[in-house]
Amino acid sequence: MPQIRPLTDLRNHTTIVANAAHEEREPVFITKNGYADLVVMSIEAYEDSFARLEVYDKLAQSQAEMESGQKPQAFDKVFSKYRKKYGDANGKI
């Protein structure tokens, strides 16, 4: 469940807010005068979200290429690049 905290918590209890973001691996929503103002998240959660968005973007590009009649790239060629970038020491995702 997402945490919602007032701006004063960020100002007065920064470590507590940071720990909450790291422990939950979810964003902490910061409000100002009762309205959403900021989002605080751990770097790990940010990188995970960014990587997911990157995959969605690549899938959308691929779908557009297929719909326009372009020849698709070979599976091994495409995924070898991602295994190198995101895989473990053995190159596995």
C-alpha positions in Angstrom: 0.0 0.0 0.0 1.5 3.4 -0.9 2.6 5.7 1.8 1.4 9.2 1.8 3.2 11.7 4.0 3.1 15.5 4.5 5.9 17.7 3.3 6.8 18.4 7.0 7.8 14.7 7.3 10.2 15.1 4.4 11.7 18.2 6.0 11.8 17.0 9.6 12.1 13.2 9.2 14.1 12.7 6.0 15.7 9.5 7.2 12.3 7.9 8.1 10.9 8.8 4.6 14.0 7.5 2.9 13.9 4.3 4.9 10.2 3.8 4.0 11.0 4.2 0.3 13.9 1.7 0.5 12.0 -0.9 2.7 8.8 -1.0 0.6 10.5 -0.5 -2.8 7.6 1.7 -3.6 7.2 5.5 -4.0 6.4 7.6 -1.0 3.9 10.3 -1.9 4.5 13.7 -0.4 1.6 16.2 0.1 1.6 19.9 0.5 -1.5 21.6 2.0 -3.4 18.3 1.5 -2.6 18.0 -2.2 -0.1 15.7 -4.0 3.2 17.5 -4.6 6.2 15.1 -4.8 7.1 11.5 -5.1 10.2 10.1 -3.3 11.5 6.7 -4.3 14.6 4.6 -3.9 17.1 4.5 -6.8 16.4 0.7 -7.1 12.6 1.3 -7.5 13.4 4.1 -10.0 15.7 1.9 -12.1 13.2 -0.9 -12.1 10.4 1.5 -13.3 12.7 3.0 -15.9 13.7 -0.4 -17.2 10.1 -1.5 -17.4 9.2 1.7 -19.4 12.1 1.0 -21.7 10.8 -2.5 -22.4 7.2 -1.1 -23.0 8.7 1.5 -25.4 10.6 -1.2 -27.4 7.4 -3.4 -27.6 5.5 -0.4 -28.9 8.2 0.3 -31.5 8.2 -3.4 -32.5 4.4 -3.4 -32.9 4.6 -0.3 -35.1 7.3 -1.8 -37.2 5.2 -5.0 -37.7 2.1 -3.0 -38.6 4.0 -1.0 -41.2 5.2 -4.2 -42.8 8.9 -4.1 -41.8 10.7 -7.4 -41.5 11.3 -8.3 -37.8 14.7 -8.7 -36.3 15.9 -12.2 -35.2 15.0 -13.1 -31.6 18.5 -14.0 -30.6 20.0 -10.8 -32.0 17.5 -8.6 -30.1 17.7 -10.4 -26.8 21.4 -10.9 -26.7 21.7 -7.1 -26.3 19.3 -7.1 -23.4 20.9 -10.0 -21.7 24.2 -8.2 -21.8 22.6 -5.0 -20.4 20.2 -6.5 -17.8 21.3 -10.1 -17.3 23.3 -11.8 -14.6 27.0 -12.9 -14.9 25.8 -15.8 -17.1 24.0 -13.5 -19.5 20.5 -14.8 -18.4 17.6 -12.5 -17.7 
